[in-house]
Amino acid sequence: MTRLIVGITGASGAVYGVRLLERARALGVHTHLVATPAGLLNVHHELGLDRQALEALADEAHSPGAVGACIASGSYATDAMVVAPCTMKTLAAVAHGMGDNLLTRAADVTLKERRRLVLMVRETPFNLAHLRNMTAVTEMGGIVFPPLPAFYHRPQSIAELVDETVERVLQVAGIGQATPREWRGL
């Protein structure tokens, strides 16, 4: 069984995390959700979902304070972790190994176990601290994946933009069932 950890933090773009959970369920991927308090606020503000509705999209939901949860240990095998969206605070915590809550601990475990970690960072413009933290995470084996939309497929809606980005993230995370649209050339 494929296991995916999904983190949702307080950056704008909660739709990416929610759509990721929906798509993972459709693909038969077992999901573990960790949403920070600010992430829950954003999910409610941007999408109108409460905690219960969000947690219902995951197979298992964990509180950020539950540092004894299964995903806090490398002995619990997962395939990948995606933080969608990822705040600069979370990026900094991961870059500096600060596993001070379950989300950042799970990210640290993902890196130490050499599993795929994808951070959908949401901030612009970047300052030097942001860039250095992205470099540090990349040097540790993580993947920094700002959700920048592709327009060459001529999307007709925001939902199409989100879906295509989510498919690409799933592919980058190593979920073999993902189906991003391929560029076929001109």
C-alpha positions in Angstrom: 0.0 0.0 0.0 1.3 3.4 -0.9 1.4 5.8 2.1 1.5 9.6 1.7 1.8 12.2 4.4 0.1 15.5 3.5 0.9 18.6 5.5 -1.2 21.7 5.3 0.2 25.0 6.7 -1.0 28.6 6.9 0.1 29.8 3.5 -2.4 30.7 0.9 -3.2 27.9 -1.5 -5.1 25.5 0.8 -6.8 24.2 -2.4 -3.6 22.4 -3.3 -3.6 20.3 -0.1 -7.3 19.6 -0.3 -7.1 18.6 -3.9 -4.0 16.4 -3.2 -6.0 14.5 -0.5 -8.9 14.1 -2.9 -6.7 12.8 -5.7 -4.7 10.5 -3.5 -8.0 8.9 -2.3 -9.1 8.4 -5.9 -5.8 6.7 -6.6 -6.0 4.4 -3.6 -3.1 6.1 -1.8 -3.4 5.9 2.0 -3.0 9.4 3.4 -1.9 10.8 6.8 -2.9 14.5 7.3 -1.2 17.0 9.6 -2.8 20.5 9.4 -1.4 23.3 11.5 -3.7 25.7 13.3 -3.0 28.4 10.7 -3.5 25.7 7.9 -7.0 25.0 9.3 -7.8 28.7 9.4 -6.8 29.0 5.7 -8.7 25.9 4.7 -11.8 27.5 6.3 -11.2 31.0 4.9 -10.3 30.0 1.4 -12.5 26.9 0.9 -15.2 27.1 3.6 -14.2 23.7 5.1 -14.0 23.1 8.8 -11.6 20.7 10.6 -14.0 17.8 10.4 -14.6 18.1 6.7 -10.9 18.4 6.0 -10.0 15.5 8.2 -12.6 13.4 6.4 -10.6 13.7 3.2 -7.7 11.8 4.8 -7.4 8.1 5.9 -5.8 9.3 9.1 -5.6 12.7 10.6 -3.0 13.8 13.3 -2.8 16.8 15.4 0.4 18.8 15.1 1.0 18.3 18.8 0.8 14.5 18.5 4.6 14.0 18.3 4.2 10.3 19.2 2.1 9.5 16.1 3.3 6.7 13.8 4.6 9.2 11.2 7.0 10.6 13.7 9.2 7.5 13.4 11.3 6.2 10.6 10.2 2.7 11.4 6.8 3.5 10.0 7.3 3.2 6.3 5.8 5.9 4.1 6.5 6.6 0.5 6.5 10.4 0.5 5.4 13.6 2.2 4.0 16.7 0.5 3.4 20.0 2.4 0.8 21.8 0.4 0.9 24.7 0.9 4.2 25.3 2.8 4.8 28.5 4.7 8.3 30.0 4.9 8.2 29.2 8.7 7.7 25.5 7.9 10.4 25.7 5.2 12.8 27.2 7.7 12.0 24.6 10.4 12.6 21.8 7.9 15.8 23.4 6.6 17.2 23.7 10.1 16.0 20.3 11.4 13.6 21.8 14.0 11.1 19.0 14.4 9.1 21.0 17.0 5.7 19.6 15.9 4.4 16.5 14.1 4.5 18.2 10.7 8.1 19.3 10.9 9.1 16.0 12.7 7.5 14.0 9.9 9.4 16.1 7.3 12.6 15.5 9.2 12.0 11.8 9.3 11.2 11.8 5.6 14.5 13.4 4.9 16.6 11.2 7.2 15.0 8.1 5.8 15.8 9.3 2.2 12.2 9.4 1.2 10.7 12.0 -1.0 9.7 15.3 0.6 8.0 17.9 -1.6 7.4 21.4 -0.3 4.9 23.5 -2.2 6.3 26.9 -0.9 3.9 29.8 -1.2 5.5 33.2 -0.9 6.7 35.9 -3.3 8.9 37.6 -3.7 11.6 35.5 -2.0 14.1 37.1 0.3 17.6 35.7 0.9 16.6 33.7 3.9 13.8 32.0 1.9 16.3 31.2 -0.9 18.9 29.8 1.5 16.4 27.6 3.2 15.2 26.3 -0.1 18.8 25.5 -1.0 19.4 23.8 2.4 16.3 21.6 1.9 17.3 20.8 -1.7 20.8 19.8 -0.5 19.2 17.4 2.0 17.3 15.7 -0.7 14.0 17.6 -0.5 12.1 19.0 -3.5 11.0 22.6 -3.5 8.0 22.9 -5.7 6.3 26.3 -5.8 2.9 25.8 -7.4 3.6 27.7 -10.5 0.9 26.9 -13.2 1.7 25.7 -16.7 -0.2 27.5 -19.4 0.9 25.5 -22.5 -2.1 23.2 -22.1 -4.4 26.2 -22.2 -6.3 25.6 -19.0 -9.9 26.9 -19.0 -10.3 27.2 -15.2 -8.6 27.6 -11.9 -9.6 24.0 -11.2 -7.7 22.8 -14.2 -4.6 24.8 -13.1 -4.8 23.3 -9.6 -5.4 19.7 -10.9 -2.5 19.8 -13.3 -0.2 21.1 -10.5 -1.4 18.4 -8.1 -0.8 15.7 -10.7 2.7 16.9 -11.3 3.4 17.0 -7.5 2.1 13.5 -7.1 4.4 12.4 -9.9 7.4 14.2 -8.4 6.5 12.5 -5.0 6.8 9.1 -6.7 3.1 8.2 -6.9 3.1 6.1 -10.0 -0.6 6.4 -10.6 -0.3 10.2 -11.2 -1.3 11.4 -14.6 0.1 14.8 -15.4 -0.3 15.9 -19.0 2.9 15.5 -21.0 4.3 18.2 -23.2 4.3 16.7 -26.7 6.3 19.4 -28.4 5.3 21.9 -31.0 
